[in-house]
Amino acid sequence: APWEMGFSYGRGLQAAPLAVWGGDPANVEAAKQAYFQRARLTGAARRGEYSMEMASVAD
């Protein structure tokens, strides 16, 4: 196509960190790390470099 297609990765970025955090202030740092990992994975997906193996290693 002559244009770039976009896609929202919002849920993919938010789900894991929210699950890790669970509303507990003690889990904030772990939730941040989960967010950073999801951001790396969604960046790889955006570049067409994502594979399911990357996600299983990350979790």
N, C-alpha and C positions, 0 to 999 in steps of 0.2 A: 504494500500500500504506500501511497505517496506521503503518508502522515504516520506519526508515531501513536500507537494505541496506549492508552493509560489504563491503570487498574488501581483500585484502592486496596492497600494492604493493612488498613487500620485494625481490623479484627485480628489479623495474623500477628500484628505487633502487640496488641493489648491482652489477648487471652491468657497466654502463659504467665506474664508478669502479675496480672490480677489474681490468677490462681495461686501463685507463689505467695503473694502478699497476704491475701485473705483477710485484709483489714487489721492485721496485727502489726503494730509499729516495729516490733522486733524483726520482722521479715522484710523491711524496706530495702536493705542492702542486697539481699538475695533477689528481690523483685527487680532491682536495678540491673543486676547481672543478667537476669532472664530477659529483660528488655533489650539490653545491648546485644545479646546473642540473637534474639529474634530480628533485630535491626540488621545484623550482619547477614542473616539468612534471607531476609526480604530484599536486601541489596543484591545479593547473589541472584535471586529470582528475577529481579529487574534487569540484570545484565544477561540473563539467560544461562547462568552458571549453576543454578540450584539443582540438587539431586536429593532424593529421599534419604540417602545415606547420610547426608550432611545433618539432617534433622534428627536422625536416630543417634548420632554421635553427640549432638548438642544437648539432648534431653537427659 
